[in-house]
Amino acid sequence: MAKPLHLDNAPITEALVDIQVEQQQGLTFDGLQEAFNKLDFGYYFKNQISQGTFGFRLTSDGQEPQTTAEAVQIGLRLHSSDEQYVAQCRLTGFTLSRLPPYETWNALIKEAKRIWSVYSDRTAPVRVTRVATRFINNLQLPLDYGASFQTYLQKFADVPEEAPQALSSFFQQFQLVDTSSNARVNLTLAMESIRSGEPAPVILDVDAFTFTTLDPEDEKLWAILENLRDLKNRCFFGSLTDQAVELYK
């Protein structure tokens, strides 16, 4: 395991804080839209967030099966004026994403607290049910085609020696439980394709989350996020060799 430390050139493509809630009864998309009619906090409306539903029903008379499809509006996507942050304000919760270039955890949390306060004040959720932080990294490993990925990745599954050694794509995922806190992590390593002579675009996706029943104004929310960030760091650095970490200092 590589030693956790600050990386000046961290390979982060997106870092986010996600808070899911139980909303007050009767809140609709129209009500949510009305709550954010006034955008006086440095963000502007980008588009609506929709969720598609598909239905399939067999008939008893031997006729063709009946299908239905529809899109339901569930939230709003807002962008900061400098295009560095994206806020998703949904009926089921709130997500704040930091786009490249990533700054610091403290900057992300400061903005998350600010926008969460707006979301919470305007929608008045009953309770927080799930808290998460997720970091998506594009490692861009300097590997020759056919070279071993274990130069940079810990616990990477071995390809059988008798099989071809040149990987063109892979997907490896662990669903983990931290027994001391009961927090969960989805840890994913994946690569869709690699071209000879170019860095290997390996995605390292760490999604740390926990379920809870917090009052929306409870400061414990931010302590939980700090613990999830520590868990995320353990998984990130635990996935890399010291040689890999040197790439991002």
C-alpha positions in Angstrom: 0.0 0.0 0.0 1.3 3.5 -0.9 1.4 6.0 1.9 -1.5 8.5 1.9 -0.3 12.1 1.1 -1.4 15.2 -0.7 -0.9 14.9 -4.5 -0.3 18.2 -6.4 -1.3 16.5 -9.6 -4.0 14.1 -8.4 -5.7 12.3 -11.4 -9.2 13.3 -10.2 -11.7 13.9 -13.0 -14.7 14.3 -10.6 -15.1 14.5 -6.9 -18.6 14.7 -5.3 -20.6 14.8 -2.1 -24.0 13.1 -2.2 -26.7 13.4 0.4 -29.9 11.5 0.0 -33.0 12.4 2.0 -36.6 11.6 2.9 -38.6 14.6 1.7 -41.7 16.1 3.2 -44.9 14.6 2.0 -46.4 16.3 -1.0 -43.3 17.8 -2.4 -43.5 17.6 -6.2 -41.2 18.5 -9.1 -43.2 21.7 -9.6 -42.6 22.5 -5.9 -38.9 21.8 -6.2 -38.7 24.0 -9.3 -40.5 26.8 -7.6 -38.2 26.5 -4.6 -35.2 27.3 -6.9 -36.9 30.0 -8.9 -34.5 32.5 -7.4 -30.9 31.6 -8.1 -29.2 34.1 -5.9 -26.3 31.9 -4.7 -23.9 32.0 -7.7 -25.4 29.1 -9.8 -27.5 29.1 -12.9 -30.1 26.6 -14.3 -28.6 24.1 -16.8 -31.4 21.6 -17.4 -33.9 19.3 -15.8 -33.0 15.8 -14.5 -35.3 13.1 -15.8 -35.8 9.5 -14.9 -37.1 7.1 -17.5 -39.6 4.3 -16.7 -40.5 1.3 -18.9 -43.4 -1.0 -18.4 -44.1 -4.4 -20.0 -47.4 -6.3 -19.6 -48.5 -9.6 -21.0 -52.1 -10.0 -22.1 -54.3 -12.9 -21.4 -55.9 -13.0 -24.9 -52.7 -13.9 -26.8 -52.3 -10.4 -28.2 -49.0 -8.6 -28.5 -47.5 -7.6 -25.1 -48.3 -4.0 -24.1 -45.4 -1.7 -23.4 -45.2 1.8 -21.9 -42.4 4.3 -21.5 -42.3 7.7 -20.0 -39.8 10.2 -18.6 -40.5 11.8 -15.2 -38.7 15.0 -14.0 -37.0 14.4 -10.7 -34.6 17.3 -10.2 -32.7 20.3 -11.5 -29.1 20.5 -12.6 -27.4 23.8 -11.7 -23.9 25.0 -12.7 -21.7 27.5 -10.8 -21.0 30.7 -12.7 -17.3 29.6 -13.1 -18.4 26.1 -14.4 -16.3 24.4 -11.7 -19.2 22.9 -9.7 -22.4 21.1 -10.7 -25.3 20.8 -8.2 -28.0 18.3 -8.6 -31.1 19.3 -6.6 -33.5 16.3 -6.7 -36.7 15.2 -4.9 -34.6 12.5 -3.3 -31.5 14.4 -2.4 -28.6 16.6 -3.3 -25.3 16.1 -5.1 -22.4 18.5 -5.5 -19.7 17.7 -8.0 -16.3 19.4 -8.4 -15.0 19.3 -12.0 -11.3 19.5 -13.0 -9.1 21.0 -11.9 -9.7 19.6 -8.4 -8.6 21.9 -5.6 -8.8 20.5 -2.1 -11.2 18.5 0.1 -11.7 21.6 2.3 -12.8 23.7 -0.7 -15.2 20.9 -1.8 -16.8 20.6 1.7 -17.0 24.4 2.2 -19.0 24.7 -1.1 -21.1 21.6 -0.2 -22.1 23.1 3.1 -23.1 26.3 1.4 -25.2 24.8 -1.3 -26.7 22.1 1.1 -27.9 24.9 3.3 -29.7 26.4 0.4 -31.2 23.0 -0.6 -32.2 22.1 2.9 -33.8 25.5 3.7 -35.8 25.6 0.5 -37.0 21.9 0.4 -37.2 21.2 4.2 -36.4 17.5 4.1 -37.5 15.3 7.0 -34.2 13.4 7.4 -31.0 12.4 5.8 -30.9 8.7 4.8 -27.6 8.2 3.0 -24.3 10.1 2.9 -21.5 9.5 0.3 -18.4 10.9 -1.2 -17.1 9.6 -4.6 -13.9 10.2 -6.4 -13.4 9.2 -10.0 -9.8 9.1 -11.2 -8.3 8.6 -14.6 -4.8 7.2 -13.9 -3.3 7.5 -17.4 -0.6 4.9 -16.6 2.6 5.0 -18.7 2.5 1.3 -19.7 3.7 -0.3 -22.9 1.2 -2.5 -24.6 1.4 -5.9 -22.9 3.3 -4.7 -19.8 2.1 -5.7 -16.4 -0.4 -3.4 -14.7 0.9 -4.6 -11.3 3.7 -2.2 -11.7 1.2 0.5 -10.7 -1.9 -1.3 -9.3 -2.1 -3.3 -6.0 -4.3 -6.4 -5.8 -4.9 -6.4 -9.5 -6.1 -9.8 -10.7 -3.4 -11.9 -12.4 -3.9 -13.0 -16.0 -3.0 -16.7 -16.3 0.5 -17.1 -17.5 -0.6 -19.3 -20.4 -3.0 -16.7 -21.7 -2.1 -13.7 -23.8 -0.7 -10.9 -21.5 -1.7 -7.8 -23.5 -4.9 -6.4 -22.0 -7.2 -4.4 -24.2 -9.9 -3.8 -21.5 -10.9 -5.0 -18.1 -13.4 -4.4 -15.3 -12.8 -5.3 -11.6 -15.0 -4.3 -8.8 -15.1 -4.9 -5.0 -18.1 -4.2 -2.8 -16.6 -3.6 0.6 -17.8 -3.1 4.2 -15.8 -1.3 6.8 -16.7 -3.4 9.9 -15.6 -0.7 12.4 -18.1 1.9 11.0 -20.4 -0.2 8.8 -19.7 2.2 6.0 -19.6 0.7 2.5 -17.3 1.2 -0.5 -17.7 0.3 -4.2 -14.1 0.2 -5.4 -13.9 -0.2 -9.2 -10.9 -0.5 -11.6 -11.8 -0.4 -15.3 -10.3 0.3 -18.7 -12.4 0.3 -21.9 -9.5 0.3 -24.4 -5.8 1.0 -24.8 -3.8 2.1 -27.8 -0.2 1.2 -28.5 2.1 4.1 -27.6 -0.5 5.9 -25.4 -1.0 5.9 -21.6 -3.4 3.3 -20.3 -6.6 5.1 -19.3 -7.4 3.2 -16.2 -10.4 4.5 -14.2 -10.1 4.1 -10.4 -13.6 4.9 -9.0 -14.0 5.0 -5.2 -17.5 5.4 -3.9 -17.7 5.5 -0.1 -21.1 5.7 1.6 -23.2 5.0 4.7 -26.8 4.8 5.6 -28.2 7.0 8.4 -31.2 8.7 9.9 -29.9 12.2 10.6 -31.7 15.5 11.1 -30.8 17.7 8.1 -29.3 20.3 10.4 -27.2 17.9 12.5 -23.5 18.8 12.3 -22.7 15.1 12.5 -23.4 15.0 8.8 -20.0 16.6 8.1 -18.2 14.4 10.6 -19.6 11.4 8.7 -18.3 12.8 5.4 -14.8 13.3 7.0 -14.8 9.6 8.0 -15.9 8.6 4.5 -13.1 10.7 3.0 -10.6 8.9 5.2 -12.0 5.6 4.1 -11.9 6.7 0.4 -8.2 7.6 0.8 -7.4 4.2 2.3 -9.0 2.6 -0.7 -7.3 4.9 -3.2 -3.8 4.7 -1.9 -4.3 1.0 -1.1 -5.0 0.4 -4.8 -1.7 2.0 -6.0 2.0 1.1 -5.7 4.6 3.7 -4.6 5.7 3.9 -8.2 2.1 4.9 -9.2 1.9 7.6 -6.5 5.1 9.2 -7.8 3.3 10.0 -11.1 1.0 12.5 -9.3 3.3 14.3 -6.9 
